[in-house]
Amino acid sequence: MSTKELLKKYNHPDNFMNRELSWIEFNRRVFEEAINPELPLLERVKFISIFASNLDEFYMIRVSGLKDQVDAGFAEPTIDGLTPTEQLRKIEGVLRPMLDQVNKVWRDEILPQLRENNVYLCKLEDLSPEEFIALHEYFKREIFPVLTPLAFDPGRPFPYISNLSLSLAIQVRSPKGEEFFARVKVPSSLQLLLRVDTIFQPVKGHSADEENRVYKFMWLSDLIKANLNLLFPHMEILEAHRFRITRDTDMEIQEDEADDLLKTIEENIRQRRFGNVIRLQVGRDMPEFMIDTLIENLEITRDEVHIMEGPLGLSTVMAIANLPLHKLKDKPYIPSLPKAFENGEDIFTTIKEKDILLHHPYESFSPVIEFIKKASRDPDVLAIKQTLYRVGANSPVVEYLIEAAERGKQVAVLVELKARFDEENNIFWARELEKVGAHVVYGLLGLKTHAKMALVVRREADGLRRYVHLSTGNYNATTAKMYTDLGLFTCNDEIGVDVSNIFNYLTGYSKQTEFNKLLVAPINLREKLLELVEREVEHVRAGREGRIVMKLNSLVDPLFISALYEASNAGVKIDLIVRGICCLIPGKPGVSENIRVTSIVGRFLEHSRIFYFENNGDFEIFLSSADMMQRNLDRRVEIAFPILDEKLKKQLKDIILKVMLIDNQKARVLRPDGTYYFAPIEEGQKLINSQEWFMKNSTKPPKKLAKKLSDKE
């Protein structure tokens, strides 16, 4: 069936879930971790912080985009049938009760349990006279000099308010009885949660031991509010209330009009803070006249006001989650060193012997760093080529690339400047690499480069050899401890040639359209994956079994979803493990009865992408940097790379995918109505938390693990 026929057959609003509402359900699953009583307390605090941070970004990018469409008069419905206006209405209808629930859990569950463990979020009345005096002196010394009260009157316009900043709206009265409005920003350069116990020394008798000491926090806004008389001397403080705004931060870059992409993005970063206001959060006690003043001067509508019962900006409670209270956290996990590297042999010799699969964070990221380090110092290495998407502020990988360039090696790096919210880090590293003579390119016009590749060209006795590392995740040593990803080291000649050709495509004017082993977006990834799905359909129609398993972060693309629907209707058994957004509706009669969708949300962020096609027993497995979204398939440079080694293929099929498919502790099952549930545990069924299982078994031989899992069937 042609792609047009596929879309025509399934292009009905009832066959697709709304992308934004599906994302909200993902964030609900994050919040469900926060209310899980089996989790250690500070892990629950961490998930509340992540929930709030996720929501901020959702408003800054997705909600702002919908509002832009409404403002532009765009009223076309998405494939699920909802117009931008309808989506905004539904988003608010779903989110507001959820936010009430979050604040209730924070107030009624988390805070009392923190107090039971000597962690206090204090109000002024909770402080002793000595603590109050110490804080007052601290305010005058460390905070007062940083604050800038901004008046609002005919001579002074309404002050600019930056994105995600917390402020106080203040009404003051002069000795003459005149009333004025003012605003004081809580400086983002200061910690919004103040550690009282580090300012006022713990009273005698408190242990210095971190696990037993008393921790006291206070909202910085409360301390500022208590000392407003110092900012407005001889004025009467009538009202003082918190508020927080969220701005549109999505950057629109006209690349074809940019003379210098780096400078253009730098300017866009500066402009980002001036985006339109798309959300105003205020405390419930703020009077109506103040809300009206803010609405008028921020040029927003009443619908964009969120009246909050609890704290504004719960993402900041990560400061509490980071306390050194190990009894209130998950047990520390130290990744294991992959067996292939245990003998201390030269890394190039090890890779030349066989392909090596890395499973992060259960296995250490250190071999990847060692790979670039050794390449930078090995006199036989002639060139290093690498893509960098999100590398972080402190990057050992980039440091070794710089060292390689300083040693005279040819270093070519694709630095993706358009990696959202990582632009500043990437600009810094791009400049540092350019300083030492590395060849730095910023990608192709109109495309983000999201593929994760590193290529090392080495002179050896039998000629030049290519060593390749491919991954589903970023070259970021920090996130490699928190994200689940898969990486491959290989010396396969055909893959090496493919990677060389992709780098030529990125850095030069190559028009390569055929590749030996890799699937490459936007060239052939979509086409090849659709062919693999169709092959499973053909097997079923020929009387054979067909099966597809895909692990993704997001499943949005209408054409690919339609192809999966067609496969399901043909009888192909399909399991999808989709962490976040899923616009496919599973279990719908006549459409998707053979499709099951689960989502795993746990200690680590599920980030790997795995594509499994049964192929009548001669199965194929690809790992990828791409999700099934239009942006990944059509507007990004992405790769899917095959696992060719039979042992590694079996490890992925019989261990990694299998364990995730039998997870009954952190995997939630998607219902046709878009909600998720935990599958009921049958009598005698063993409890499986896939992430804990991988942590426990990361050092055991794959062959034994596969047999162990097989024996349980």
Salt bridges, closest charged atoms under 4 A:
ASP14 OD2 - HIS12 ND1 3.67
GLU20 OE2 - ARG62 NH2 2.57
GLU25 OE1 - ARG28 NE 3.04
GLU32 OE1 - ARG668 NE 2.78
GLU33 OE1 - LYS666 NZ 2.64
GLU33 OE2 - ARG668 NH2 2.86
GLU43 OE1 - LYS46 NZ 3.00
ASP56 OD2 - ARG244 NH2 2.80
ASP56 OD1 - ARG279 NH2 2.53
GLU92 OE1 - ARG96 NE 2.98
GLU92 OE1 - HIS306 NE2 2.85
ASP108 OD2 - LYS104 NZ 3.47
ASP108 OD1 - ARG107 NE 2.82
GLU109 OE1 - ARG44 NH2 2.87
GLU131 OE2 - LYS216 NZ 2.84
GLU137 OE2 - LYS140 NZ 3.28
GLU142 OE2 - ARG141 NE 3.43
ASP153 OD2 - ARG156 NH2 2.67
GLU179 OE2 - ARG173 NH2 3.05
ASP197 OD2 - ARG195 NH2 2.70
ASP197 OD2 - ARG213 NH2 3.12
GLU210 OE2 - ARG213 NH1 3.71
GLU236 OE1 - ARG173 NH1 3.19
GLU239 OE1 - HIS241 NE2 2.60
ASP250 OD1 - ARG420 NH2 3.18
GLU255 OE1 - LYS418 NZ 3.30
GLU266 OE2 - ARG431 NH1 2.70
GLU267 OE1 - ARG270 NH2 2.93
ASP285 OD1 - HIS241 ND1 3.53
GLU288 OE1 - ARG302 NH1 2.91
ASP292 OD1 - ARG302 NH1 3.84
GLU304 OE2 - LYS67 NZ 3.08
GLU309 OE1 - ARG284 NE 2.63
ASP330 OD2 - ARG603 NE 3.86
ASP346 OD1 - LYS374 NZ 2.03
ASP378 OD2 - ARG458 NE 2.86
GLU403 OE2 - ARG377 NE 2.64
GLU403 OE2 - ARG407 NE 3.12
GLU416 OE2 - LYS418 NZ 3.65
ASP422 OD1 - ARG390 NH1 2.68
GLU423 OE2 - ARG272 NH2 2.77
GLU432 OE2 - LYS435 NZ 2.92
GLU460 OE1 - LYS352 NZ 3.26
GLU460 OE2 - ARG458 NH1 2.86
GLU460 OE1 - ARG465 NE 2.75
ASP462 OD2 - ARG465 NH2 2.85
ASP485 OD1 - HIS607 ND1 2.82
GLU494 OE1 - LYS517 NZ 3.74
ASP557 OD2 - ARG526 NH1 2.66
GLU566 OE1 - LYS9 NZ 2.91
GLU566 OE2 - ARG541 NH2 3.51
ASP575 OD2 - ARG547 NH1 2.89
GLU606 OE1 - LYS551 NZ 3.00
GLU620 OE2 - ARG535 NH1 2.73
ASP627 OD2 - ARG609 NH2 3.16
ASP634 OD2 - ARG526 NH2 2.77
GLU638 OE1 - HIS450 ND1 2.95
GLU638 OE2 - ARG636 NH1 3.96
GLU646 OE2 - LYS649 NZ 3.42
ASP654 OD1 - LYS653 NZ 3.24
ASP711 OD2 - LYS707 NZ 3.18
GLU713 OE2 - LYS658 NZ 2.27
